[in-house]
Amino acid sequence: MTIPAAAVTFLMCWFLCLFVALPIGLRTQGEAGRVVPGTSASAPEVHGLRKKLLWVTVVATAIWAVIVYLVVFSSLTVQDIDMWGWF
């Protein structure tokens, strides 16, 4: 695996984990009962973004490490996971 391929793989894992983690623990203004005038009731009141970004980075790094291990240190190839015979 080349360095750019590893970087792209990490970014894909990171963004996928981010999109999964964003709605977790989200509390909206409507749920809290304090809607700021001019905003939607579905706007977040408490989002905890820094904590989520930290956890996303930790989880994405673990997933990325497993992927890199499988690609670099095992005999896993694209042909092994090709279900439809495209490659």
NORHU-V82028 format. One record per helix or strand of 3 or more residues. SS is the DSSP state (a for helix, b for strand). FROM is the first residue (numbers start at 1). TO is the last residue. If there is no record, write none. Layout:
((SS	FROM	TO) (SS	FROM	TO))
//
This chain:
((a	3	21) (a	29	32) (b	44	46) (a	49	73) (a	78	81))
//
